Amino acid sequence: MNSSSQVDTRLERILSQTEDGVFVLDAERRYVLFNQACERLTGYKTSEVIGASCGEVGVTECRDEQGRKLDSSLCPGWAVFKGDLPHARQRMRITTRDGGHRWVETHYTALRGPEGQPEGVIGVMRDITEAKAREDQWLDTTARLREELESLRQRMRERYGFTDILSRAPAMQPVFEKIAAASNSSSPVLIAGENGTGKETVARSIHNNGPAKEGPFVPVSCTGAARDVIEGELFGYPSHGAGAPLAERIGAYAAAKGGTLFIEEISAMPLVSQAKLLRAIQERKYTAGDGSEQDVSDVRILAATSRPTQELVASGNLREDLFYRLSVINIELPPLRSRKEDIPVLVDVFIADFNRRGRREVTEVEPGTWAALDGYHWPGNLRELHHVIESALASGQGPVLQADDVRAALRNRDQAHAGAGGEVAKLDGVLADVERRTILDALRQARGQRSRAAKIMGISRSRLYRRMDALGIVPKEQSL
């Protein structure tokens, strides 16, 4: 056997083992090669195809994603053969020999002779039927989610009068009731929740929908600030002269006149400063740093803390009398791990926001993304979710948010928490999170039939009902 024959035999053996269909059309557009993978994909035998024109056999009955038949001018292989394109890639639905259909992606490359004359086209065909079905599911899921999001906005608007915050989680229903009550009042509000749960967003929603919405919203943070800095920020700096900005001379409290003063991390405020704040709230006036008397009778006070309210006074971090002054309306924000059913809603809102900024136009979310997000513990809550989605969008490309990009962003967050010596999660919260996911998985497997879900988990139906009630799990149609 000569070397040429050995090469031909080896090439034939290689092509017979590849998973991709490989075919070659000669200058007359007749099949001269049709490997075993092409046989598997189309149902046609090589003996039926070799020597036949691509227009003579049913394997070439193909249509694009718009349903158009790919022949004559629409055939990408023909465009490559004529020299209009050096190569082309086309998704198409082929009709198999048994009358069925299969989605393939075919890459066409021109074959040319020594003088550049067209000698044929080589095509590499890959089965994408399952991937196409998943993509169709992505599109359907995305469309349903956006319809649900718009419906959710409408229900929020009708029920509470605002759409600043969106949720379908039962754990958020008391929060919405409190926000609505606070929006119809001018009383002080204390907002409690872990870092990243959206306390300032809640405060802005109360302001934007309340009686002081035409006035300014002025935030002041007490985190890590010394007493003189906090009091200067709130009540003005005595050393600044008449030429200094108004907010520095009279302080944020007076700068919020006719509007809302939002004090972040009130429990980090020194007790001496708390006493001064209490007097300002009680007397509706104070002496600013520049010596001027400031009337603050029309300033709405909203305060926030990342510590549970029941611990504030007991720990000595907040004066009891100030606590009662601030907590006329008390709002407790649940952590993201207690409202994971909101993750798709939040992700869609974040993606829409990033799309508006023009960073990347994302229209779909790969299904595996949801499992990755649901399995994470979210110590940084909504703020961390926002960061993960932003990171995944920045690192990826194309219109689909890929699960791998999200997983990479989550790994980076885990490493960041480990490097920072992040706090250990509370055991009760971890166990509740695991139990909740297990129940939701069983309900999905049982297609919503709770008796069957209880059987799957090996517990009684009454116990399942009790745990669902304790964990705030309700049938989807009852969720807001």
Residue pairs with C-beta under 8 A, 6 or more apart in sequence:
1 9
15 22
15 33
15 35
15 36
16 35
16 36
17 36
18 35
18 37
19 37
19 126
20 37
20 124
20 125
20 126
21 35
21 37
21 38
21 40
21 41
21 42
21 104
21 123
21 124
21 125
21 126
22 33
22 35
22 37
22 38
22 122
22 123
22 124
22 125
23 31
23 33
23 34
23 35
23 38
23 49
23 122
23 123
23 125
24 31
24 32
24 33
24 111
24 120
24 121
24 122
24 123
25 31
25 32
25 54
25 77
25 81
25 120
25 121
25 123
26 32
26 119
26 120
27 118
27 119
27 120
28 53
29 53
29 54
29 55
29 78
29 81
30 51
30 52
30 53
30 54
31 49
31 50
31 51
31 52
31 54
31 57
32 50
32 51
32 120
33 50
34 44
34 46
34 49
34 50
35 46
36 46
37 125
38 44
38 46
38 49
38 59
38 125
39 45
39 46
41 94
41 96
41 102
41 104
41 125
41 127
42 59
42 94
42 96
42 97
42 102
43 96
43 97
43 98
43 100
44 57
44 58
44 59
44 97
48 57
49 57
49 59
54 60
54 77
55 71
58 95
58 97
59 94
59 97
60 71
61 69
61 94
61 95
62 69
62 70
62 92
62 93
62 94
62 95
63 69
63 70
63 92
63 93
64 70
64 74
64 90
64 91
64 92
64 93
65 91
65 93
68 74
70 76
70 90
70 92
72 78
76 85
76 88
76 89
76 90
76 106
76 108
77 88
77 106
77 108
77 121
77 123
79 85
79 88
80 86
80 87
80 88
80 108
80 109
80 110
80 121
81 110
81 118
81 120
81 121
82 118
83 110
83 118
86 109
86 110
87 107
87 108
87 109
87 110
88 107
88 108
89 105
89 106
89 107
89 108
90 105
90 106
90 108
91 103
91 104
91 105
91 128
91 132
92 103
92 104
92 105
92 106
93 101
93 102
93 103
93 104
94 101
94 102
94 103
94 104
95 101
96 102
102 127
102 129
103 127
103 128
103 129
103 131
103 132
104 125
104 126
104 127
104 128
104 129
105 125
105 126
105 128
106 123
106 124
106 125
106 126
107 123
107 124
108 121
108 122
108 123
109 121
109 122
109 123
109 124
110 118
110 121
111 118
111 119
111 120
111 121
111 122
112 118
112 119
113 119
134 367
135 364
137 367
138 364
138 365
138 366
138 367
138 400
139 364
141 365
141 367
142 363
142 364
142 365
145 344
145 345
145 348
146 348
148 168
148 345
149 166
149 345
149 348
149 349
152 166
152 168
152 345
152 480
153 163
153 166
155 480
156 162
156 163
156 165
156 166
156 176
156 480
157 163
159 176
159 480
160 176
160 179
160 180
161 180
161 183
161 209
162 179
162 180
162 183
162 205
162 208
162 209
164 201
164 204
164 205
164 208
164 209
165 172
165 176
165 179
165 198
165 201
165 202
165 205
166 342
166 345
166 346
166 349
167 175
167 176
167 339
167 342
167 345
167 480
168 341
168 342
168 345
168 479
168 480
169 334
169 338
169 339
169 340
169 341
169 342
169 472
169 479
170 472
170 473
170 474
170 479
170 480
171 334
171 338
171 339
171 472
172 334
172 339
172 342
172 480
173 480
174 332
175 202
175 331
175 332
175 333
175 334
176 480
178 329
178 330
178 331
179 202
179 205
179 206
179 209
179 331
181 329
182 189
182 206
182 210
182 329
182 331
183 205
183 206
183 209
183 210
184 210
185 210
185 328
185 329
186 210
186 211
186 212
186 300
187 328
187 329
188 281
188 300
188 301
188 302
188 303
188 325
188 326
188 327
188 328
188 329
189 203
189 206
189 301
189 302
189 303
189 326
189 327
189 328
189 329
189 330
189 331
190 266
190 303
190 304
190 305
190 309
190 323
190 326
190 327
190 329
190 330
190 331
191 199
191 202
191 203
191 302
191 303
191 304
191 305
191 331
191 333
192 199
192 304
192 305
192 306
192 307
192 308
192 309
192 330
192 331
192 332
192 333
193 199
193 304
193 306
193 332
193 333
193 334
193 335
193 381
194 306
194 333
194 335
194 381
195 306
195 380
195 381
195 383
196 336
196 380
196 381
196 382
196 383
196 384
197 333
197 334
197 335
197 336
197 381
197 382
198 333
198 381
198 382
198 383
199 264
199 304
199 306
199 333
200 219
200 262
200 264
200 304
202 331
202 333
203 217
203 219
203 260
203 262
203 302
203 304
204 217
204 262
206 260
206 302
207 213
207 217
207 259
207 260
207 262
207 300
207 302
208 217
210 260
210 300
211 300
212 258
212 259
212 260
212 298
212 300
214 258
214 259
215 256
215 257
215 258
215 259
215 260
215 298
216 255
216 256
216 257
216 258
216 259
216 260
217 256
217 259
217 260
217 262
218 247
218 252
218 255
218 256
218 259
218 260
218 261
218 262
219 262
219 263
219 264
220 230
220 233
220 234
220 252
220 261
220 262
220 263
220 264
221 264
221 265
222 230
222 263
222 264
222 265
222 266
222 267
222 268
222 269
223 264
223 265
223 268
224 268
225 233
225 268
227 270
227 272
227 273
230 269
230 270
230 273
231 273
231 276
232 238
232 248
232 251
232 289
233 251
233 252
234 251
234 252
234 253
234 263
234 273
234 276
234 277
235 250
235 251
235 253
235 254
235 276
235 280
235 286
235 287
235 288
235 289
235 294
236 248
236 249
236 250
236 251
236 254
236 288
236 289
236 290
237 244
237 248
237 249
237 251
237 289
238 289
238 290
238 291
239 289
240 248
240 249
240 289
240 290
242 249
242 290
246 255
247 255
249 288
249 289
249 290
249 292
250 288
250 289
250 290
250 292
250 294
251 288
251 289
251 294
252 261
253 261
253 280
253 286
253 294
253 296
253 299
254 288
254 294
254 296
254 299
256 296
256 299
256 300
257 295
257 296
257 298
257 299
258 298
258 299
259 299
259 300
260 299
260 300
260 301
260 302
261 299
261 300
261 301
261 302
262 302
262 303
262 304
263 269
263 277
263 301
263 302
263 303
263 304
264 303
264 304
265 304
265 305
265 306
266 274
266 303
266 304
266 305
266 318
266 322
266 326
267 305
267 306
267 307
267 312
267 315
267 317
267 318
268 317
269 277
271 319
274 318
274 319
274 322
275 319
276 286
277 322
278 319
278 321
278 322
278 325
279 286
280 286
280 296
281 301
281 322
281 325
282 325
284 295
284 296
284 297
285 293
285 294
285 295
285 296
285 297
286 293
286 294
286 296
287 293
287 294
288 294
301 326
303 326
305 312
305 318
307 315
307 317
308 332
309 323
309 327
309 330
309 332
312 318
312 323
313 319
313 320
313 323
335 378
335 381
335 429
336 342
336 343
336 378
336 381
336 382
336 384
336 385
337 377
337 378
337 429
337 433
338 429
338 432
338 472
340 374
340 436
340 437
341 479
343 370
343 373
343 374
343 385
344 370
346 382
346 385
346 386
347 365
347 369
347 373
347 385
347 389
347 401
350 385
350 386
350 389
350 390
351 362
351 365
351 389
351 393
351 401
354 360
354 362
354 389
354 390
354 393
355 361
355 362
359 393
359 394
360 393
360 394
360 396
360 397
361 399
362 393
362 399
362 400
362 401
363 399
363 400
364 399
364 400
364 401
365 400
365 401
366 400
366 401
366 402
366 403
367 403
368 403
369 401
369 402
369 403
369 406
371 403
372 403
372 406
372 407
372 410
373 385
373 388
373 406
373 410
374 437
375 437
376 410
376 413
377 425
377 430
377 433
378 384
378 385
379 417
379 422
379 423
379 425
380 387
380 413
384 413
387 409
387 413
388 406
388 409
388 410
388 413
389 401
389 406
389 409
391 409
391 412
392 401
392 402
392 405
392 406
392 408
392 409
393 401
393 405
395 405
395 408
395 409
396 402
396 405
432 471
435 467
435 471
436 471
436 473
438 457
439 453
439 457
439 464
439 467
439 468
439 471
439 473
440 473
442 453
442 454
442 456
442 457
443 450
443 453
443 473
445 453
445 456
446 452
446 453
446 456
448 475
448 476
450 461
450 464
450 465
450 468
451 461
453 464
454 460
454 461
454 463
454 464
457 464
467 473
468 474
